[in-house]
C-alpha cells in the first residue's frame, strides 16, 4: 500500500540546514511561506515595468567617476541616494552601497520556475524598462521548512532563479576577477540569502566581484523524475547553475567583472555541483578555475536508481504513474511535504545514499563524473579541492540521517557498497572495516568522513592533477569551544574562514571559550589564498605563509590548515592505502 506523506516530520529538513557553517551551533530562524509567493504572485510588479526584448550583448559601461584611465563600470542614480546602477542585457538594476562595496540582491537570471516552468529547463527572465530595484533577496527555493538560517521575512517560492553581486565601488584599471558561489545543503536545502555567504569581505579585501547563486533544490531541482515522462527534465539544479554562469558571461562586465576570469566555488553539495560541472560538456568555457570544499564527488546516481526514487515519490503523493502529470500543477506545499519524507527515508533505509542528487542523463552529465575524471575528460582548469578533518562530527551532533555515523549505519553502508561493487571482495571490505575499527563510534565517524568526502576528493585530485594544476588542503582548525563540543573541524566549519564572516548568526557560541584572534589569522590566510587563486590561478598568498606546492597522485601533497599551516605529503597514507585507487561510489 502506498505510503502517505507525513506532515511535520522531516528530520532531514529540520537538521540538515543546521549543518551548513557555524549555523549548526546557532539559533536558527524559520523561513516563512506565503501562499501568493509559492503560487507566483506578481509581487515584483511594482519594482519594474515589463518591456519588449532588448538587444543582447550590449553592456552599459558609463562612468560617473574617472581617475586617469580607471573606470567604475556601473553608474549612479543620483547624488542624493548614491544607488549603484548596472545595465544588464534584460534591463537596468539598482543596488545599494555597503561601505565601499556595491551590492545587488535578487537579480533575476531566469524566469519563474512556477506554472509551466516547473520541471522545465531555466528560461531567460522577461526584460524590463526603467530601473529595477535589486535591494532584497528573491524567493528561497521550495524546501522543507525548518532551520535554514536566514532572515525570517524571506519567502519561499518558485520564482527562485536569482543571484547577488558584490562589487568594489572604487575605480579599477582593469576588469576584476569574478568568484561565483554555489551554496551547500545536501542538494535539498539552503539559499544564497544566508548571511554566512555575504560576499562583502571577499570583494573589499580581494578587489574581486562575488556572485552568489540561488537555484532549484530537492524535488524541484535534484530529484530526477524523467522516468515518468517527457514533462520532466533531470538535473534542473545543475541547469540553473549553468544558466547563472551564462548570465555572468553576458553581464558581469557591467559590474566591473572579467567574464574571462571566473572562479566557480562551492561547499558540500555545492562543491559536488562544482565537481559535476567540471565534467559537463554544457559548462565548458563558462568558468576558468574551480574550488571544491568538501565535495561529495561520488554522490551521483544512474537513471535506474533515479527511477526507483521517482516511483517512491509518487507513492508518497498517492499518485499512480499515469497521473504523474498532476505534479505540474500540484500545490508546491504538498510536494515539499512528500519530498521531506522521502529525503529522510532514503538515507535511513540505505545509509550513505541521498534521495536527491545529480544523475547521469546522457546530456549534461554524459557519464558518472568519477569516470570522466578517470578518463581525463574534466575541464582543463586549475583546481583547489579539500575536506575538513572531522567532517562527520556535526551529523552525529544533530543525529542527522544524511551521513551514517553509528557503527550499525556504517556497516549498512558497507553492505550497500558491496552490492554496488561486486568486484570488491568480502575480504577487501573486511580489511576496510577492520582498519577503521568501524564497530566503534570513533571508527564509524572516521569511515563516514572518508567515504563521503575525503576519498572522493583524493580520487578527483589524483585524476585532475594529471592534466591541470591542482592543490589539496585539509582544514584542521577548530576553536576551543568546537573542540570542547567534540565538533572539531566539522563539516562546513571552514565557511566563515573563507568568507571572513564570523558572528553572522545569532547566539553564535564559536568563541565562547576564546580563540577569535587565532581564527581571524587563519581566515586571513585562507582568504588571501582563495583570492590569489581567483586572480592568478595560483593560491600563493604573498604574506609569508607556507608555500603551497601543487598536488600529484604520487605525492598527494596536502596543505594542513591550522593555527600554523603545514605542508604534508599524503597525511592520511594509512587510510588511503586501505581504499586503494579504485573509485567507490553510490550509484
C-alpha positions in Angstrom: 0.0 0.0 0.0 1.5 3.4 -0.9 2.8 5.4 2.0 1.2 8.7 2.9 3.3 11.8 3.2 3.5 12.8 6.8 3.2 16.4 7.7 5.6 17.9 10.1 8.1 15.1 10.1 11.2 16.0 8.0 14.1 15.1 10.3 16.4 15.8 7.4 14.7 19.1 6.8 14.9 20.1 10.4 18.6 19.1 10.8 20.5 19.4 7.5 20.2 23.2 7.3 22.0 23.4 10.6 24.9 21.6 9.1 25.9 24.5 6.8 28.5 26.5 8.6 28.5 27.7 12.2 24.8 27.9 11.9 25.0 24.3 13.1 25.6 25.8 16.6 23.4 28.8 16.3 19.8 29.6 17.0 18.1 29.2 13.6 15.3 31.4 12.2 12.4 29.8 10.4 11.7 30.7 6.7 8.1 31.9 6.3 6.0 30.6 3.5 3.4 32.8 1.8 0.8 31.3 -0.4 0.9 34.1 -3.0 4.7 33.7 -3.2 4.5 30.0 -3.6 1.9 30.4 -6.3 3.9 33.0 -8.2 2.0 36.2 -7.4 3.0 39.4 -9.1 4.7 40.8 -6.1 7.6 42.2 -8.1 5.3 44.2 -10.4 5.8 47.5 -8.6 9.6 47.2 -8.9 9.9 47.4 -12.7 7.8 47.6 -15.8 8.0 44.8 -18.3 9.2 45.8 -21.7 10.0 44.4 -25.1 13.1 42.4 -25.9 16.4 44.2 -25.6 19.3 43.6 -27.9 21.7 41.1 -26.3 25.4 41.7 -25.7 25.3 45.4 -25.1 26.6 46.5 -21.8 26.4 50.0 -20.3 29.9 51.0 -19.3 29.0 54.6 -18.4 31.1 56.0 -15.7 30.4 58.9 -13.4 33.9 59.0 -11.9 37.2 58.6 -13.7 40.7 58.7 -12.3 43.2 58.6 -15.2 42.2 55.5 -17.2 40.4 53.9 -14.3 36.7 53.3 -14.6 33.8 52.5 -12.4 31.7 50.2 -14.6 28.3 50.9 -13.1 26.5 54.2 -12.9 24.9 56.0 -10.0 21.3 57.1 -9.9 21.9 60.5 -8.3 24.0 62.3 -5.7 21.0 62.2 -3.4 20.7 58.4 -2.9 24.0 57.2 -4.5 22.5 53.9 -5.5 24.7 52.0 -8.0 23.1 51.1 -11.3 24.3 48.5 -13.8 22.9 47.7 -17.2 22.2 44.0 -17.9 21.0 42.6 -21.2 17.5 42.4 -19.6 17.4 45.9 -18.2 19.0 48.2 -15.6 19.3 47.2 -12.0 20.0 49.4 -9.0 21.5 48.2 -5.8 22.8 49.8 -2.6 26.2 50.7 -1.0 27.6 48.8 1.9 30.7 50.8 2.8 32.9 50.8 -0.3 31.2 47.8 -1.8 28.2 48.0 -4.2 25.6 45.2 -3.5 22.8 44.0 -5.7 20.4 41.3 -4.3 17.9 39.2 -6.1 18.9 40.0 -9.7 16.9 37.5 -11.9 18.9 35.3 -14.1 16.0 33.2 -15.1 12.2 33.4 -15.3 9.9 32.0 -12.6 10.0 28.2 -12.4 6.4 28.0 -11.3 3.4 27.1 -13.5 4.5 26.0 -16.9 8.2 26.4 -15.9 8.1 23.7 -13.3 10.4 20.7 -14.2 11.5 22.6 -17.3 14.9 24.0 -18.3 15.5 27.5 -17.0 14.3 30.3 -19.3 15.6 33.9 -19.5 13.8 36.4 -17.4 11.5 38.9 -19.1 13.1 42.2 -20.0 12.0 45.4 -18.3 12.2 49.1 -18.9 13.2 51.6 -16.3 15.4 50.7 -13.4 14.6 47.6 -11.4 15.4 47.8 -7.7 17.5 44.9 -6.5 17.8 45.6 -2.8 16.1 42.5 -1.5 16.7 38.7 -1.8 14.3 36.8 -4.0 12.3 33.7 -3.1 14.0 30.9 -1.2 13.8 27.8 -3.4 11.0 25.4 -2.1 12.4 23.1 0.6 11.4 21.5 3.8 10.7 24.4 6.2 12.8 24.4 9.3 16.3 25.6 10.0 18.0 27.2 7.1 19.4 30.2 8.9 18.1 33.2 7.1 16.1 36.3 7.9 12.6 35.4 9.0 11.0 37.8 6.5 12.1 35.8 3.4 9.6 33.9 1.4 9.7 30.5 -0.2 8.5 30.3 -3.7 9.2 29.1 -7.3 10.4 32.5 -8.6 13.8 31.4 -7.2 16.3 31.9 -10.0 18.2 34.9 -8.8 21.7 35.9 -7.8 23.5 38.5 -5.7 26.5 40.6 -6.8 29.1 42.3 -4.6 31.5 44.7 -6.4 34.1 47.1 -5.1 33.0 50.7 -5.8 36.4 52.1 -6.2 37.7 52.7 -9.8 39.9 49.9 -11.4 42.3 50.0 -14.2 41.2 46.5 -15.4 38.1 44.3 -15.1 38.2 42.4 -11.8 38.3 38.6 -11.2 34.9 37.0 -10.6 34.0 34.4 -7.9 30.7 32.5 -8.4 29.5 30.8 -5.2 27.2 27.6 -5.1 25.8 27.1 -1.6 25.5 23.7 0.0 22.6 21.9 1.7 22.5 18.2 0.7 21.0 19.2 -2.7 17.7 19.9 -0.9 18.3 22.9 1.5 19.8 26.3 1.7 19.8 29.6 -0.2 22.1 32.4 -1.4 20.4 34.6 1.1 22.2 33.0 4.1 24.4 35.6 6.0 27.4 33.3 6.0 27.6 33.7 2.2 27.7 37.5 2.2 30.5 38.4 -0.3 31.3 41.9 1.0 34.6 40.9 2.8 35.9 38.9 -0.1 35.0 41.8 -2.5 36.7 44.5 -0.5 39.7 42.5 0.6 40.5 40.9 -2.7 39.1 43.5 -5.2 37.0 40.8 -6.8 33.4 40.5 -7.9 31.5 38.0 -5.9 28.3 36.3 -7.2 26.1 34.2 -5.0 23.6 31.9 -7.0 20.2 30.7 -5.9 18.9 27.6 -7.7 16.3 24.9 -7.5 16.6 22.2 -4.9 15.2 18.9 -3.7 12.2 17.5 -5.6 12.2 20.5 -8.0 15.9 20.6 -8.6 17.7 17.3 -7.9 15.0 14.6 -7.9 15.1 13.0 -11.4 11.5 12.4 -12.5 12.3 11.9 -16.2 11.3 8.3 -16.0 7.8 9.5 -15.5 7.5 11.2 -18.9 8.7 13.9 -21.2 7.3 16.6 -19.0 10.2 16.2 -16.6 13.8 17.2 -17.1 16.7 15.8 -14.9 19.4 17.8 -13.2 17.4 21.1 -13.1 19.6 22.4 -10.3 22.7 22.0 -12.4 21.0 23.5 -15.4 20.1 26.5 -13.3 23.7 26.9 -12.2 24.8 26.8 -15.9 22.2 29.5 -16.7 23.7 31.6 -13.9 27.2 31.1 -15.3 25.9 32.2 -18.7 24.3 35.3 -17.1 27.8 36.0 -15.6 29.4 35.6 -19.0 26.9 38.0 -20.6 26.5 40.6 -17.9 29.3 40.7 -15.3 31.3 43.3 -17.3 28.6 45.8 -16.4 29.5 45.3 -12.7 33.3 45.6 -13.4 34.0 41.9 -13.7 36.1 40.0 -16.2 33.9 37.3 -17.9 37.2 35.7 -19.0 38.3 35.1 -15.4 35.6 33.3 -13.5 36.2 31.0 -10.5 33.4 28.6 -9.6 33.5 27.7 -5.9 31.2 25.8 -3.6 30.9 23.8 -0.4 29.3 20.4 0.4 26.6 19.7 -2.2 27.5 23.0 -3.8 31.1 21.6 -4.2 29.6 18.4 -5.5 27.9 20.5 -8.2 31.4 22.1 -8.9 33.0 18.6 -9.5 30.0 17.6 -11.6 30.2 20.7 -13.8 33.9 20.1 -14.2 32.9 17.1 -16.3 29.9 18.5 -18.1 30.2 19.5 -21.8 27.5 22.1 -21.3 29.6 24.1 -18.8 32.8 24.2 -21.0 34.3 27.7 -21.1 31.9 29.2 -18.5 34.5 29.2 -15.7 38.2 29.2 -15.7 39.2 28.0 -12.2 37.4 25.9 -9.6 37.3 25.4 -5.8 35.6 22.4 -4.3 35.2 22.5 -0.5 34.2 19.1 0.9 32.6 17.8 -2.3 30.6 14.5 -2.2 32.0 13.9 -5.6 30.8 10.4 -6.0 27.2 11.1 -5.0 25.8 10.9 -8.5 23.2 8.4 -9.5 22.3 6.5 -12.6 18.9 6.5 -14.3 17.9 3.1 -13.0 18.4 4.3 -9.4 16.6 7.6 -10.1 13.6 5.7 -11.5 13.2 3.8 -8.2 13.3 7.0 -6.2 10.8 8.7 -8.6 8.4 5.8 -8.2 8.6 6.0 -4.4 7.9 9.8 -4.6 4.7 9.1 -6.5 3.7 6.6 -3.8 4.2 9.2 -1.1 2.0 11.6 -3.1 -0.6 8.8 -3.6 -0.3 9.0 -7.3 0.0 6.3 -9.9 2.4 6.7 -12.8 -0.4 7.5 -15.2 -1.2 10.5 -13.0 2.3 11.9 -12.9 1.3 15.0 -15.0 -0.6 16.2 -11.9 2.8 17.2 -10.5 2.9 20.0 -13.0 0.0 21.8 -11.3 0.1 20.4 -7.7 0.4 22.9 -4.9 4.1 23.1 -4.1 3.4 22.7 -0.3 2.2 19.2 -0.9 5.2 18.4 -3.0 7.6 19.7 -0.3 5.9 17.7 2.4 6.3 14.4 0.4 9.8 15.3 -0.5 10.7 15.9 3.1 9.5 12.4 4.0 11.4 10.9 1.0 14.6 12.8 1.8 14.5 11.3 5.4 13.5 7.9 4.3 16.2 7.0 1.8 19.3 7.6 3.9 17.7 5.8 6.8 16.9 2.7 4.7 20.1 2.9 2.7 22.9 4.5 4.7 25.3 6.6 2.6 22.7 7.5 0.0 20.6 10.6 -0.6 17.3 10.8 -2.4 18.1 13.9 -4.4 21.4 14.2 -6.2 22.8 14.8 -9.7 22.1 12.0 -12.1 23.8 10.6 -15.3 21.4 11.8 -18.0 23.5 11.4 -21.2 23.4 15.1 -21.8 24.6 17.5 -19.0 26.3 14.5 -17.4 27.2 12.0 -20.1 28.7 9.6 -17.6 29.5 9.4 -13.9 31.8 12.4 -13.1 34.2 10.0 -11.4 34.5 8.1 -14.7 35.0 11.3 -16.6 37.8 12.4 -14.2 39.5 9.0 -14.5 39.3 9.2 -18.3 41.0 12.7 -18.3 37.8 14.4 -19.5 37.4 17.0 -16.9 37.8 20.6 -18.0 41.4 21.9 -18.2 41.2 24.4 -15.4 43.2 24.9 -12.1 41.5 23.3 -9.1 41.6 23.7 -5.3 39.9 20.8 -3.5 39.9 19.6 0.1 38.0 18.5 3.1 37.7 19.1 6.8 39.4 16.8 9.3 36.2 16.0 11.3 33.5 16.2 8.6 31.1 13.7 10.2 31.0 15.2 13.7 28.2 17.7 13.1 26.0 14.9 11.6 26.5 13.0 14.8 25.8 16.0 17.0 22.5 16.6 15.4 21.7 13.0 14.7 21.2 13.7 11.1 20.4 10.7 8.8 22.3 12.4 5.9 25.5 10.6 6.9 25.9 7.2 8.6 27.7 8.0 11.8 26.9 4.9 14.1 28.6 1.5 13.8 25.3 -0.1 12.6 24.7 2.6 9.9 28.3 2.4 8.7 28.2 -1.4 8.4 24.9 -1.0 6.5 26.8 1.5 4.2 29.5 -1.2 3.6 26.9 -3.7 2.7 25.5 -1.3 0.2 29.0 -0.7 -1.3 29.4 -4.5 -1.6 26.1 -4.7 -3.5 27.0 -1.9 -5.9 30.6 -3.1 -6.5 30.6 -6.8 -6.9 34.3 -6.6 -7.8 35.1 -5.7 -4.2 35.7 -9.0 -2.4 34.3 -9.6 1.0 37.9 -9.9 2.2 38.7 -6.4 0.9 35.6 -4.9 2.7 36.6 -6.7 5.8 40.0 -5.1 5.6 38.5 -1.7 5.2 36.2 -2.2 8.2 39.0 -3.5 10.4 41.3 -0.6 9.5 38.7 1.8 10.9 37.5 -0.3 13.8 34.1 0.5 12.4 32.4 -1.3 15.3 33.4 1.7 17.5 31.8 5.1 17.4 35.1 6.9 16.6 35.9 4.4 13.9 32.4 4.8 12.4 32.8 8.6 12.3 36.2 8.4 10.6 35.0 5.9 8.0 31.9 8.1 7.2 34.1 11.1 6.7 36.4 9.3 4.4 33.7 7.5 2.3 31.6 10.6 1.8 34.2 13.4 1.4 37.9 12.7 1.8 38.5 9.7 -0.5 36.2 11.2 -3.3 38.3 14.4 -3.1 41.5 12.4 -3.5 40.2 10.4 -6.4 39.2 13.6 -8.2 42.5 15.2 -7.4 44.5 12.2 -8.5 42.9 12.3 -11.9 42.6 16.0 -12.4 46.2 16.7 -11.5 47.3 14.5 -14.4 46.5 17.4 -16.8 45.7 20.6 -14.8 47.3 22.3 -11.7 45.6 21.0 -8.6 46.0 21.9 -4.9 44.7 19.8 -2.0 44.0 21.1 1.5 42.8 19.6 4.8 41.1 22.1 7.2 42.1 21.2 10.8 41.4 24.4 12.7 38.8 24.4 15.5 38.2 26.9 18.2 38.3 25.8 21.9 34.5 25.7 22.0 34.2 23.5 19.0 36.9 21.2 20.4 35.0 21.0 23.7 31.8 20.2 21.9 33.6 17.4 20.1 32.8 19.0 16.8 36.4 20.0 15.9 36.9 20.8 12.3 33.4 19.6 11.4 31.6 19.8 8.1 31.2 23.4 6.9 33.1 24.9 9.8 35.6 26.4 7.3 32.9 28.7 5.7 33.3 31.7 8.0 37.0 31.5 7.4 36.6 31.6 3.6 34.1 34.5 3.6 35.5 36.3 6.7 32.1 36.3 8.2 32.4 35.4 11.8 29.4 36.2 14.0 26.9 36.2 11.2 24.4 34.1 13.3 22.5 35.0 16.5 23.9 33.4 19.7 27.0 32.0 17.9 28.9 30.1 20.5 32.0 29.6 18.4 34.2 31.9 20.5 32.6 31.4 23.9 35.9 29.9 25.1 38.1 32.3 23.2 40.1 31.7 20.1 38.9 34.6 18.0 42.3 36.1 17.3 43.8 32.8 16.1 40.7 32.2 14.0 41.0 35.6 12.3 44.6 34.9 11.4 43.6 31.5 9.9 40.8 33.2 8.0 43.1 35.9 6.7 45.5 33.3 5.2 42.6 31.3 3.7 41.0 34.4 2.1 44.3 35.5 0.6 45.0 32.1 -0.9 41.5 31.8 -2.3 41.7 35.3 -3.7 45.1 34.8 -5.2 43.8 31.7 -6.9 40.8 33.6 -8.3 43.1 36.3 -9.6 46.0 34.4 -11.0 45.3 30.7 -10.9 47.8 30.0 -8.1 46.9 30.0 -4.3 50.0 32.0 -3.4 49.4 34.4 -0.5 52.1 37.0 -0.6 52.3 37.3 3.1 55.0 34.9 4.3 52.6 32.0 4.5 53.7 28.4 3.9 54.3 27.8 0.2 51.6 25.5 -1.1 53.0 23.0 -3.6 50.7 21.5 -6.2 49.2 18.1 -5.7 50.2 15.0 -7.6 48.9 11.4 -7.3 52.4 10.3 -6.5 52.9 12.6 -3.5 49.4 13.7 -2.5 50.9 16.9 -1.1 48.3 18.5 1.2 48.2 21.9 2.9 47.0 21.2 6.5 45.3 24.4 7.6 45.5 25.2 11.3 46.9 27.8 13.6 50.2 27.1 11.9 49.9 25.7 8.4 51.8 22.6 7.4 52.6 21.1 4.0 52.5 17.3 4.3 52.8 14.6 1.7 49.9 12.1 2.0 48.9 12.9 5.6 46.4 10.1 5.7 48.5 7.5 4.0 47.5 4.5 6.1 43.8 5.1 5.4 44.4 5.9 1.8 46.2 2.7 1.2 43.3 0.7 2.5 40.9 2.1 0.0 43.3 1.9 -2.9 42.9 3.7 -6.3 39.6 2.2 -7.4 36.8 4.7 -7.1 34.0 3.6 -4.8 30.7 5.4 -5.2 27.0 5.0 -4.6 25.4 4.5 -8.0 
